[in-house]
Amino acid sequence: MDSDSETSSNSSEDILSQFEEQNISMVSLVKTLLSTSTMPHIFLITILSTILYIAAKVDSLTIFASMTFASLSISYCITALLSKNPKVSSWITLSNDEDEITSSRLWNNFSKFRICLFPLIVAGLILLTITLTTGENGVISDANKSIPLILGMLFVVWSIIQGTSFSMWASSTSAKPSSKSTKSSSIRFSLVVLLSSISVLSIILAAVFYQLDDLENTFNESIVLAIPFSLLAIGLTIGSISYSWKFKKLASMKPSLQRFSSRWTVICHVFITWHLLTIWRQNFMTPSNFQVFFEEITLMIFTVFVAIWSMTSKGYRSKFKLISEENALTWGLGFGYAYAGSVAMLTTFFDDIVTVMSIGHGVVIVTVIFTHRIVLSKIIGNDDSSVEVKRIIDNSNKSNQEEDPFIEDVSDEVPSKEQNNDENGEVWQEDVDVDWDAEQDQPQIDNIEWDETIDLD
């Protein structure tokens, strides 16, 4: 039994270590993505996304904007695939001596955008191909009219990617060993901390947005208005914990697993609360288009970062290694243009944007809840499995003993303790006179005579 428990513990610790080892520094990744050698690409996506977002508001330019977003996204994905080629890499990256001052500082800065020419030329060719094949006189006539719809519906796909990528990052962050304390909190204390954090965070955030929604309200009135949302957030948290309670209970039996479980649960449910608040705002408040665009662009940047992190981290790299820290930026820009296009189409092409965006944020919530339980089951479920295996082995051994005929014969011949007690009880219940002075019969063995006494001297 001890060896089985030790094996189970080691297995759980090994999996926990794998989550920790897959972690690469987010700060390091941010530095890579924001490197000065590729900064013009970041400026370009900011400028083009803003221009295309405004153009999408014009009915006659909506389809053109959607095709441009799609072309830029595909172009940067192709660039990412080709970036391992030294020639292509030199076209899309500034050299180390680019900071040398030329005759004009303005021209020096403007000339750096030449590294964007290759993906822009590729995007232009893709846009031309889409126009010729899906335009009014194209091979697939008027098919380009469905591009805004397709691009908008991709928002649900980005929501799934956001939920899974965030969960990977959060699990790795939660697996980091803590140097502050060696003791882990009890499961009751961790649940109190979780529910307290969610209640305080939800009521403050909701009150702030209610205040922004109607500046004439006092902050106390906004807090009162935020109470229903806070109750909803607490209820969703309790439901999620109930769904994963089996593994939460197992985690509380080991300090290291309990620490991981507590961190992992808090991070996931804070993220869930934010998305739940977004759904609440879109249905019970009146956020402006600018607020929606700003929030979704912020989520886009966050999604791109965590998606690139999850695909470049050690634990989730494929054997093909299509994504590495070297080409992470170009992949991220490809995702970024597609995500920005989805947001632009949602805010312009769809009449019922609230429903579509609520579905997207709901998908994120469901994804994180399921991933929260899956990760706990992967790490903590090993202990439960080992206990079940031990129970099956014990039951199997017991059944084998019952089927052994020799054991059955012995058990039939040897009276049980209860039978002996019953028999003795029946004997002593009879009133039989015993003659203690009567001569006792000696044991009889052939050719041996017994003396009445044995002299030990």
N, C-alpha and C positions, 0 to 999 in steps of 0.2 A: 504494500500500500504506500509506503514512504517513497519507494522508487518511482511509482506511478505519479505521485503528487509532484515529486521533484522534476520528472520529465515534463509534466504539464506546465509547471511554473517556468521551466526553461523555454518551452515552446512559446508561451505568451510573451516572455521577455524578449525572445528573439524577434518576434513579429513587431513588438514595440520598438526595438532597436532599428528594424528596417524602416519604419516610418520616420524615425529620427535621422537615419543616414541619408534618406532620399532628399533631405532638406538642403537646398542651396540658398545662399544668402539672398534675400529679396533686395537688400541694399545693393549688393553686387550686380544683380540683374538690372536694377534701375539705372545704375551707373553705365552699364553696357548699352541699354536702350537710349539713354540720354547722352551718349558720347558726343563730343564736339565733332568728331569725324563723320557723323551721320546726322547731325542736327538739322540740316536743310530738309531732310525727309519729314521730320516732325513739324517744322514750320509749314511745309507744303500740305500735309493732311489737315492741319488746322485751317489754312486759308481755303483750300478747295472744298472741304466739308461745309464750311460756313456759306460759301458762294452757292454750292449746289443745294444746300438746305433752303436758301432764299429762292433759288430758281424753281425748286419743287413746288413752291407756293403758287406759282403761276401755272394755270391749267395747261397752257400750250407747251410748257417746258417740263412738266412732271415726268413724262415718259423719257425725255432726253436726260434728265437728271438721274433717273433710275438706271438707265443704261450706262451712264458715265460712272456712277458708283460701282456697278457690277464690273465694268471694264477695269477700273483702277484696282479693285480687289483681286481679280484674276491676274492682272499684270504683276502685282507685288508678290503673289504666290509663285508665279513663274520665275520671278527674279530671285526669290528665296531658294528655289530649286537649283538655279544656275549660279548662285553666289559662291559656291565652292570652287568654281573656275577662277583662277587668278586674274584673268583678263576682265571678266565681269565684275569681280570684286573691286578691281581698281577703278571701274567706271562708276560704281555706286558708293565709294568710300573716299573721303578726303585723305590725302597723304599728310605726313607729319609736318611738312614744311609749308603748309597752306597759310599759316599765320604770318608769313613774311609780308611786310607792307609793300604794296605796289604804288603806282603813281596816284591812284585814287582809292581811298578807303572804302567809299561807297561801292565802287566797281569791284573791289576786292571781296566784299561781302556778297554782292550779287553774283559774282562768278562762281561762288561755292555751290550755287543751285544747279550747276552743270551735272552734279552726281544724280540729279533727279531725271535727267533726260532719258536715260535708258528705260526706266519703268514707264515714263510718260509716252515714249514712242511705242512701246509694246501696248500700252493701254489704248493709244490712238488706233493701232491696227485692229485690236479686238473690237473697239467701238465701231469701226468701219465695217468689220465682218458681221457684227450683230445687226447693224443698220441694213446692210445689203441682203441679209438672209431672212430677217424678220420684219422688214419694213412693208410698206403698202404694196410694193412691187417685188418683194423678196420671194425666196423659195417657200418660206412659211409665211404667208401673207398676214399682216397685222398681228403677228404673234408678239411683237414688242409691247403691245398694250397690256399683256399679262405680267410683264416684268415688274412693275410697281407692286402688284399684288403678291408675287412670289417673294420679292425682296422684303416686303412688309411682314409676311408670314414667317420669314426666317428669324424674326424676333423671338419666336418660341424656341427655335434651335439654339440661339445665343443664350436664352434663359437656362436651358439644360447644361450648356457648356459652362455658364457662369456658376451654376449650383455645384456641379461635379468638380470643377477646377478649384473653387473656393474650399470645398470640403477636403480636397487633397492637401492644399496649403495649410488649412486649419489643423488637420490631423498631424501633420509634420511638426507644426508649431507646438501643439499640445504635448507631443512626445518628448520635447526637450527636457532634460533633467533639471530639477530646481535646486539651486545652490543655497537658497535661503533657509529651507527647513527640510528635515528628514522625515517628519511626521506628516501623515496625510489626514485630512479631515474625515469625519464620519459621513456616512451617506445622508443622514438627516441634516447635518450642518451644511453640507454642500447643496442640498435641495433648498434649504432656507436662503442661502446666499443667492442661488439661481433665481428663485421666485422674487426675492427682494430686488435684485438687479433688474429683472425684466419689468417689474411693476414701476420702479422709479424711472427707468429709462423710457418706458413707453409713455408714461403720463407727462414727463417733461418734454419729450420730442413732439408729442401730439399737441400739447399746450402751445408750444412755440409755433407750430404750423397753423393752429387755430388763430393765434394772435396775428400772424402774417396774413391770414385769410380775411380777417376783419380787424383793422387797426383800432376801431372804436371800442372794442371789447377791452375790459381790464384783464390783467393776467390771471386774476382769481377766477374770472368768468371763463377764461380759456381752460384753466385747470379743471373746472367742473365739466366743461364740454369734452375734455379728454378722458374722463373716467370710463365711459363705455368702451373706448378703444383699449384702455389699459386692462379692463376685465377680459376683453376678447383675447388680448395678447397673453395674459396669464392662463386663460382657458386652453389656448392652443399649445402653450408650453407644457401644461399638465397632461394634455392628450398625447403629445409627443413623448414625454417621459414615460407615460403608461405603456406606450407602444414598445419602448426599449427597456422596460423595467427589469425584465429577467436578467439582462446583461449588466445593467447598473447594479443590481443586487450582487452579482458575482464579482464585479469589480471592487466592491467595498471590502472584500475579504483579503485583498493584497494592497499594501500601501502604494506601490508604483502604479498599479492599474487604477486605483482609486484617484490618484493625482491626475493621471491622463484622462480618465472619464470625466472628472469635474471640469477640467480646462476645456476639453473637447465639447462638452455639453453647453457650457456658458458661451463659447465663441459661436457655435452653430445657432443657438437660439437668439443671440443678439442680432445676428445676420437675418434670421427669420423675421424677427420683430420689425426690422427696418423695411423689408419687402411687404410685410403685412400693413405697415403704416402707409406705404405707397399706394396699395390697393384701397385703403380706407380714404385717403386723400382724394383719389380720383373718383370715388363714388359719393363721398359725403362732403367734400369741399370743392372749391372752384379754382384750382391752380391755373396760372396763366400758361400760355404756350412756351414762354421763355423759361418758366420754372420747370416744366416737363422736359424741355430740350436740355437744359442745364443738368438736371438730375440724370437723364438717360445718357448724356455724353460722359458724365462723371462715372456712371456705372460701366459705360463702354470702356473707358480707360482702365478702370479697375479689372474688368473682365479680361481685357487683353493682357494685362500684367499677370494675373493669376493663371490664365490659360497658358501663356508662354512659360511661366514658372513650372507648372505641372508637367509640361511636355519636355522641358529641358532638365528637370530634376532627375537624379540618378535612378530612383526607383521606378520611373515611368518612361524611360527612354526605350524606344523600340530598337531592334537590332539593325534596322536600316538607318537610324539616326538622321532622319530628315530634318529635325529641328535641333539646333545646338545654340550655344550662347553667341556664336559668330553670326548666324543668320536669323537670330531671334527677332531682330528689329523688323526685317522685311516680312517675316510671317505675321508679326504683330500688326504691321501696317495693312497687310491683306485682310486680316480679321477686322481691323479698325474701319476700313472703308466700307466693308459689308455691314458692320454693325451700325455705322453712321447712316448708311443708306436705308437700313431698316427703320431707324428712328425717324428719318426724314419722311419716308413713305407713310409711316403710321400717323404722323401729325398733319399730313396733307391729303393723302389718297383715300384713307379710310374715314367714313362718316362716323362710325362708332368706335373711335379710338380708345375710349374708356374700357370697353369690353375686351378688345384685343390686348391692350397693355395689362389689364388685370389678369387675363389668362397667362400672359408671359410671366408676371411676378408670382402668380400662383404656382406655375410650373417650377420656379426656383424654390419656393417653399417646400413643395412636395419632394423635390429632388434632394434637398438638404435633409429633410426628415428621414427619408429612406436611407440616404448615405450615412447619416448619424448612426442608425441601427446596424447597418451592414458593417461599418468599421468596428463598432463595439463587438459585434458577433465574431468578426474575424480575429480580434485580439483576445477577447475574454471568453469566447465560445469554446476555445481549446480546453479550458479547465472543465467546463461542463461536459464536453465530449469524453474527456479522460475518466471522469467520475462515472459516466454512463457505461463506458467500456469495462471498467472495473466491476460494476454491478452485474453486467452480463456474464463476465468470466466467473464471478462467484456463484451466480445462479446455475451456470453450466456445470461447474464442479459439484454443486449440491445435487443436481439431477443425475449426474454420473454415479454418485455414491448410492443414490436411491435405486438405481437400476442394477447394481452389483448384486448377484444372487448370494454370494458368500456373506455379504453384510446383512442381507435380509434374513438368512438362516441364523446368524448369530443374534440378531435382534429378536428373533422369535424364541430362541432357546434361553436367552438370559432375561430373567424377569426384570421389569423396571422397578424403580424405587417406589413408585406408587403401588405396584402390585405387592411388593414385599410388605409395605405398610398395611395394605388391606388384609393380607394373610395373617400377619402378626396380630392385627386387631381382632380377627375372628378367633384366634387361639386364646388370647387372653380374655375374650369375652366368655369362654366356657369355664364353668366352676368345676375343675378337676382337682381331686385330692392327690397330693404328691407325697410319697413315703420317702423321706430323706435318709432314713436309716437302713433302707433296703440295700442288699448286697448288689453292687454294680457288676454287670457282665463285663468280663475282660475281653479284649480283642483276641480272636482266635487265629493263630498262624501255625501251620503244620510244623511239628517237631520243635516248637519253642514254648517253654514254660515261663510264665511271668511271676516274679515275686511281687508281693503286695507292696513292698517298699523298696526303694532304690537307694543304696548307700553311696553317697557322693564322696566319702572319705577315701 
